[in-house]
Amino acid sequence: MKNRWFKLITAVVVLLFSGLIYAWSILKAPFAEKLGFTASQLSLNFTVLMCCFCLGGLVSGLISKKVSSKLRMLIAAVMVCVGMLLQGLWLTSETLYLMYIGYGVLFGGGVGVVYNTVIAAVNSHFADKKGLASGAMMMGFGFSTLIFGTIAKNMFDSSLGWRTTYILLGAVIAVVILIGGFIITPNTVAVNQSKTNDTDVSSVQMLKKASFWMLFVFFVMFAAVGNTAIQDAKGLFARVGADADLAATLVGLLSVFNGLGRIVSGALFDAIGLRKMQFVTSEVAILATFVTLLGILTDITVLGAIGLCLCGFCYGFSPTVSAAFAAKFYGQAHFSLNFALLNLVLIPASFVPTVLSGCSDTITFAVLLAMSVAGLILNIFIKKA
């Protein structure tokens, strides 16, 4: 029992460092200011990042039965380190492609491998508290922007500069991942026992079920709300009336709400069960988008800021609930790959802010509100089957 809690604490620390990928609204600043990259180029990198994050998780799930968790964490550490080195050493205004390869493909893909490996390993020790375990790990992932995003910004402004900052961050994150790989190992006894459970569903079987595809569509619409808020958090806060300093502070606050959403949703899942949690999830998304839209329409800064923070809180629900749903609907035996497949929702969800980037904030959040309501309707028909 003590050993599993130590693994969980280690996992939270590893994901806290790895969650730096969500600090893109802060980390992209020198690319725009020093290298002159445009908003659309930077937005595309976030889309590449999310796609490779999901694909990294998928690859980890596919090879999980043949490649040990330690080796996967080693591969991920190398990818993360090399990706950040590319930014710090060789990225220039003429080598835009290195941003996509380094930060998007290597860093994003490496973190995806870590994410899948860590969550699958730790969850195998917490069959009785899946929601709590998932929520705690996701909370660490969500709080990264608040902690390391702020640290990175201060390092950018110091004598170190942005290049050295990227190099140091890459090295530190890689070391943390390596150490975590030796501590965070799966509960092989529980996984082997689960293989004999007739209720567990293989990935091939899962893909044939209507419940999976309805869950997939639902989480695409749900994750799009948070993705839109996080992708341009600083700009959104500025456009609802916050000055530059307040906007930067609110970005950190949004990260807090993102982290809280993860642990709160996990605790709620364990307390009220899967079916009720489905509707709570939809209701949070509707509230977040409605309050944000109301703040934009009324030009009330406080209301808009509250709405955007609720969008962060809403986004916190997505990874925790999807992990818990994957385990509850389809079992533990094939969880690593099943969860990776469900996590692919972040790919289409990451395109939503890119597609809506040319629209006004009013239209953007009106569309997100409509998607949230559609998700609530869809939830009525999603049942374990």
C-alpha positions as CSV (number, residue, x, y, z in Angstrom):
1,M,0.0,0.0,0.0
2,K,2.8,2.4,0.9
3,N,4.7,1.5,-2.3
4,R,1.7,2.4,-4.5
5,W,1.4,5.8,-2.9
6,F,5.1,6.5,-3.4
7,K,4.6,5.6,-7.1
8,L,1.7,7.9,-7.3
9,I,3.6,10.8,-5.7
10,T,6.5,10.2,-8.1
11,A,4.1,10.1,-11.1
12,V,2.7,13.5,-10.0
13,V,6.2,15.0,-10.0
14,V,7.1,13.5,-13.4
15,L,3.9,14.8,-14.9
16,L,4.3,18.2,-13.2
17,F,7.6,18.6,-15.1
18,S,6.3,17.1,-18.4
19,G,3.2,19.2,-18.4
20,L,5.3,22.2,-19.6
21,I,3.8,21.5,-23.0
22,Y,0.7,23.4,-21.9
23,A,2.7,26.5,-21.1
24,W,2.9,27.2,-24.9
25,S,1.2,30.6,-24.5
26,I,4.2,31.7,-22.4
27,L,7.0,29.7,-24.0
28,K,6.1,30.9,-27.5
29,A,6.8,34.5,-26.6
30,P,10.5,34.7,-27.7
31,F,9.6,33.0,-30.9
32,A,7.3,35.9,-31.8
33,E,9.4,38.7,-30.3
34,K,13.0,37.6,-31.2
35,L,12.4,35.5,-34.3
36,G,9.3,37.1,-35.8
37,F,7.2,34.0,-36.2
38,T,3.5,34.9,-36.9
39,A,0.5,34.0,-34.8
40,S,-0.7,31.5,-37.3
41,Q,2.7,29.8,-37.4
42,L,2.8,29.6,-33.6
43,S,-0.8,28.3,-33.5
44,L,0.0,25.6,-36.0
45,N,2.8,24.4,-33.7
46,F,0.4,24.0,-30.9
47,T,-1.7,21.8,-33.2
48,V,1.4,19.8,-34.2
49,L,2.3,19.5,-30.5
50,M,-1.1,18.1,-29.5
51,C,-1.2,15.7,-32.5
52,C,2.3,14.3,-31.6
53,F,1.4,14.2,-27.9
54,C,-1.5,11.9,-28.8
55,L,0.5,9.8,-31.3
56,G,3.3,9.4,-28.7
57,G,0.7,8.0,-26.3
58,L,-0.6,5.7,-29.0
59,V,2.8,4.3,-29.9
60,S,3.5,3.8,-26.2
61,G,0.2,1.8,-25.9
62,L,0.9,-0.3,-29.0
63,I,4.4,-1.4,-27.7
64,S,3.4,-1.6,-24.0
65,K,3.2,-5.4,-24.0
66,K,6.6,-5.8,-25.7
67,V,8.7,-2.9,-24.4
68,S,9.1,-2.3,-20.6
69,S,7.9,0.9,-19.0
70,K,11.6,1.8,-18.1
71,L,12.7,1.6,-21.7
72,R,9.8,3.7,-22.9
73,M,10.6,6.3,-20.3
74,L,14.2,6.3,-21.5
75,I,13.2,6.8,-25.1
76,A,10.9,9.7,-24.0
77,A,13.6,11.4,-22.0
78,V,15.9,11.4,-25.1
79,M,13.1,12.8,-27.3
80,V,12.3,15.6,-24.8
81,C,15.9,16.6,-24.4
82,V,16.8,16.6,-28.1
83,G,13.6,18.5,-28.9
84,M,14.4,21.3,-26.5
85,L,18.0,21.4,-27.5
86,L,16.9,22.0,-31.1
87,Q,15.1,25.1,-29.9
88,G,17.9,26.5,-27.8
89,L,20.8,25.8,-30.1
90,W,19.7,26.0,-33.7
91,L,16.2,27.6,-34.0
92,T,16.4,30.8,-36.0
93,S,14.0,32.9,-38.1
94,E,15.1,30.9,-41.2
95,T,14.6,27.5,-39.6
96,L,11.0,27.6,-38.6
97,Y,10.7,23.8,-39.3
98,L,13.0,23.2,-36.3
99,M,10.2,24.5,-34.0
100,Y,7.7,22.0,-35.5
101,I,10.2,19.1,-35.3
102,G,11.8,20.0,-31.9
103,Y,9.0,21.3,-29.8
104,G,6.1,19.8,-31.7
105,V,7.2,16.4,-32.8
106,L,10.0,15.4,-30.4
107,F,9.0,17.2,-27.2
108,G,5.3,16.6,-27.7
109,G,5.7,13.0,-28.8
110,G,8.1,12.3,-25.9
111,V,5.7,13.7,-23.3
112,G,2.9,11.7,-24.9
113,V,4.9,8.5,-24.3
114,V,5.5,9.6,-20.6
115,Y,1.9,10.4,-20.1
116,N,0.6,7.1,-21.3
117,T,3.3,5.0,-19.6
118,V,2.9,6.7,-16.2
119,I,-0.9,6.8,-16.1
120,A,-1.2,3.2,-17.2
121,A,1.4,2.0,-14.7
122,V,0.0,3.8,-11.7
123,N,-3.6,3.1,-12.4
124,S,-2.8,-0.6,-12.3
125,H,-2.1,-0.1,-8.6
126,F,-5.3,1.7,-7.9
127,A,-8.2,-0.5,-9.0
128,D,-10.2,0.8,-6.0
129,K,-9.4,4.5,-6.5
130,K,-9.0,5.1,-10.2
131,G,-10.6,8.5,-10.2
132,L,-8.4,9.8,-7.3
133,A,-5.2,8.4,-8.8
134,S,-6.0,9.7,-12.3
135,G,-7.0,13.1,-10.9
136,A,-3.9,13.5,-8.8
137,M,-1.6,12.7,-11.7
138,M,-3.5,15.0,-14.1
139,M,-3.4,17.7,-11.4
140,G,0.4,17.6,-11.6
141,F,0.2,17.8,-15.4
142,G,-2.2,20.8,-15.2
143,F,-0.3,22.8,-12.5
144,S,2.9,22.7,-14.7
145,T,2.0,25.9,-16.5
146,L,1.5,27.9,-13.3
147,I,4.8,26.7,-11.8
148,F,7.2,26.1,-14.7
149,G,5.6,28.6,-17.0
150,T,6.3,31.4,-14.5
151,I,9.8,30.1,-13.9
152,A,10.5,30.0,-17.7
153,K,9.2,33.5,-18.2
154,N,11.5,34.8,-15.4
155,M,14.4,32.9,-16.9
156,F,13.6,34.4,-20.3
157,D,13.9,37.9,-18.8
158,S,17.1,37.1,-16.9
159,S,20.7,37.1,-18.1
160,L,20.2,33.5,-19.2
161,G,18.0,34.4,-22.1
162,W,15.5,32.2,-23.9
163,R,18.0,29.9,-25.6
164,T,19.7,28.8,-22.4
165,T,16.3,28.5,-20.7
166,Y,15.1,26.0,-23.3
167,I,18.3,23.9,-23.0
168,L,18.1,23.8,-19.2
169,L,14.4,22.9,-19.1
170,G,15.0,20.1,-21.6
171,A,17.9,18.7,-19.5
172,V,16.0,18.9,-16.2
173,I,12.8,17.4,-17.5
174,A,14.7,14.5,-19.2
175,V,16.5,13.7,-15.9
176,V,13.2,13.7,-14.0
177,I,11.6,11.3,-16.5
178,L,14.6,9.0,-16.3
179,I,14.4,8.8,-12.5
180,G,10.6,8.3,-12.7
181,G,11.1,5.4,-15.1
182,F,12.9,3.4,-12.4
183,I,10.3,4.0,-9.7
184,I,7.0,4.0,-11.7
185,T,6.4,0.3,-12.7
186,P,3.1,-1.4,-13.4
187,N,1.4,-3.8,-11.1
188,T,2.0,-6.9,-13.2
189,V,-0.1,-9.2,-10.8
190,A,-3.2,-7.0,-11.2
191,V,-2.7,-6.7,-15.0
192,N,-2.2,-10.5,-15.4
193,Q,-5.3,-11.2,-13.3
194,S,-7.3,-8.7,-15.4
195,K,-6.4,-10.6,-18.6
196,T,-8.6,-13.5,-17.4
197,N,-11.5,-11.2,-16.8
198,D,-14.2,-11.8,-19.4
199,T,-15.5,-8.2,-19.0
200,D,-12.3,-6.7,-20.2
201,V,-12.4,-5.4,-23.8
202,S,-9.5,-5.5,-26.3
203,S,-8.7,-2.5,-28.4
204,V,-10.1,-4.2,-31.5
205,Q,-13.3,-5.0,-29.8
206,M,-13.5,-1.5,-28.3
207,L,-13.2,0.1,-31.8
208,K,-16.3,-1.9,-32.9
209,K,-18.5,-0.6,-30.1
210,A,-20.8,2.4,-30.6
211,S,-20.1,3.5,-27.0
212,F,-16.5,4.2,-27.9
213,W,-17.2,6.4,-30.9
214,M,-19.9,8.3,-29.0
215,L,-17.4,8.8,-26.2
216,F,-14.8,9.9,-28.7
217,V,-17.0,12.5,-30.3
218,F,-18.1,13.8,-26.9
219,F,-14.6,14.2,-25.6
220,V,-13.6,16.0,-28.8
221,M,-16.3,18.6,-28.2
222,F,-15.4,18.7,-24.5
223,A,-11.6,19.1,-24.9
224,A,-12.1,21.8,-27.6
225,V,-13.4,24.2,-24.9
226,G,-10.2,24.0,-22.8
227,N,-7.9,23.8,-25.8
228,T,-9.3,27.1,-27.1
229,A,-8.8,28.8,-23.8
230,I,-5.3,27.5,-23.2
231,Q,-3.9,27.9,-26.7
232,D,-4.2,31.7,-26.5
233,A,-4.9,32.3,-22.8
234,K,-2.9,35.5,-22.5
235,G,-4.5,37.0,-25.6
236,L,-8.0,36.0,-24.5
237,F,-7.6,37.6,-21.0
238,A,-6.3,40.8,-22.7
239,R,-9.2,40.9,-25.0
240,V,-11.7,40.7,-22.2
241,G,-10.2,43.8,-20.6
242,A,-7.2,42.7,-18.5
243,D,-4.0,44.7,-18.8
244,A,-0.7,42.9,-19.6
245,D,0.3,42.2,-16.0
246,L,-3.1,41.1,-15.0
247,A,-3.4,38.9,-18.1
248,A,-0.2,37.1,-17.2
249,T,-1.4,36.6,-13.7
250,L,-4.7,35.2,-14.9
251,V,-2.9,32.7,-17.2
252,G,-1.4,31.3,-14.0
253,L,-4.8,31.3,-12.3
254,L,-6.3,29.4,-15.3
255,S,-3.6,26.8,-14.8
256,V,-4.7,26.5,-11.1
257,F,-8.3,25.9,-12.2
258,N,-7.1,23.4,-14.8
259,G,-5.2,21.5,-12.0
260,L,-8.2,21.7,-9.6
261,G,-10.5,20.4,-12.3
262,R,-8.4,17.3,-12.6
263,I,-8.4,16.3,-8.9
264,V,-12.0,17.4,-8.3
265,S,-13.3,15.4,-11.2
266,G,-11.3,12.3,-10.0
267,A,-12.8,12.6,-6.5
268,L,-16.3,13.1,-7.9
269,F,-15.9,10.1,-10.2
270,D,-15.2,7.8,-7.3
271,A,-18.0,9.4,-5.2
272,I,-20.9,9.5,-7.7
273,G,-20.0,7.0,-10.3
274,L,-19.7,6.9,-14.1
275,R,-23.2,7.7,-15.2
276,K,-23.7,10.8,-13.0
277,M,-20.2,12.0,-13.9
278,Q,-21.1,12.0,-17.6
279,F,-23.7,14.7,-17.0
280,V,-21.7,16.7,-14.5
281,T,-18.9,16.9,-17.1
282,S,-21.3,18.3,-19.7
283,E,-22.8,20.8,-17.3
284,V,-19.4,22.2,-16.4
285,A,-18.6,22.7,-20.1
286,I,-21.9,24.5,-20.7
287,L,-21.4,26.8,-17.7
288,A,-17.8,27.7,-18.7
289,T,-18.6,28.6,-22.3
290,F,-21.8,30.5,-21.3
291,V,-20.2,32.6,-18.7
292,T,-17.3,33.4,-21.0
293,L,-19.6,34.4,-23.8
294,L,-21.7,36.5,-21.4
295,G,-18.5,38.3,-20.3
296,I,-17.5,39.0,-23.9
297,L,-21.0,40.3,-24.9
298,T,-21.4,42.5,-21.8
299,D,-17.7,43.7,-21.9
300,I,-17.4,42.9,-18.2
301,T,-13.8,41.9,-17.5
302,V,-14.5,40.0,-14.3
303,L,-17.2,37.9,-15.9
304,G,-15.0,37.1,-18.9
305,A,-12.1,36.2,-16.6
306,I,-14.2,33.9,-14.5
307,G,-15.6,32.2,-17.6
308,L,-12.1,31.6,-19.0
309,C,-10.9,30.2,-15.6
310,L,-14.0,27.9,-15.7
311,C,-12.9,26.8,-19.2
312,G,-9.6,25.8,-17.6
313,F,-11.5,24.0,-14.9
314,C,-13.5,22.2,-17.5
315,Y,-10.4,21.2,-19.4
316,G,-9.1,19.6,-16.2
317,F,-12.1,17.2,-16.3
318,S,-11.2,15.9,-19.8
319,P,-8.1,13.8,-19.2
320,T,-9.1,12.5,-15.7
321,V,-12.6,11.5,-16.8
322,S,-11.4,10.0,-20.1
323,A,-8.9,7.8,-18.2
324,A,-11.4,6.7,-15.6
325,F,-14.0,6.0,-18.4
326,A,-11.5,3.9,-20.4
327,A,-10.8,1.8,-17.3
328,K,-14.5,1.5,-16.2
329,F,-15.9,0.8,-19.7
330,Y,-13.2,-1.5,-21.1
331,G,-11.2,-2.8,-18.2
332,Q,-7.5,-2.8,-17.1
333,A,-6.0,-5.6,-19.2
334,H,-5.7,-3.4,-22.4
335,F,-5.9,-0.1,-20.6
336,S,-2.7,1.4,-22.0
337,L,-3.7,1.1,-25.6
338,N,-7.4,1.7,-25.0
339,F,-6.6,4.9,-23.2
340,A,-4.2,6.0,-25.9
341,L,-6.9,5.5,-28.5
342,L,-9.4,7.5,-26.6
343,N,-6.8,10.2,-25.9
344,L,-6.6,10.8,-29.7
345,V,-9.6,13.1,-29.2
346,L,-6.9,15.8,-28.6
347,I,-6.0,15.8,-32.3
348,P,-9.3,16.9,-33.7
349,A,-9.9,19.1,-30.6
350,S,-6.6,20.9,-31.2
351,F,-7.8,21.9,-34.7
352,V,-10.8,23.7,-33.3
353,P,-8.9,26.8,-32.1
354,T,-7.0,26.9,-35.3
355,V,-10.2,26.7,-37.4
356,L,-11.8,29.4,-35.2
357,S,-8.7,31.6,-35.1
358,G,-10.1,33.9,-37.8
359,C,-13.4,34.4,-36.0
360,S,-14.3,36.9,-33.3
361,D,-14.3,35.8,-29.7
362,T,-18.1,36.1,-29.7
363,I,-18.5,33.6,-32.5
364,T,-15.8,31.3,-31.1
365,F,-17.4,30.9,-27.7
366,A,-20.9,30.7,-29.3
367,V,-19.7,27.7,-31.3
368,L,-18.1,26.2,-28.2
369,L,-21.3,26.7,-26.2
370,A,-23.3,25.0,-29.0
371,M,-20.8,22.1,-29.0
372,S,-21.1,21.7,-25.2
373,V,-24.9,21.5,-25.4
374,A,-24.6,18.9,-28.2
375,G,-22.3,17.0,-25.9
376,L,-24.9,16.9,-23.2
377,I,-27.5,15.5,-25.6
378,L,-25.0,12.9,-26.9
379,N,-24.3,11.9,-23.3
380,I,-27.8,10.6,-22.9
381,F,-27.1,7.8,-25.3
382,I,-23.6,6.9,-24.0
383,K,-23.9,3.8,-21.9
384,K,-21.5,1.0,-21.0
385,A,-22.0,-1.8,-23.6
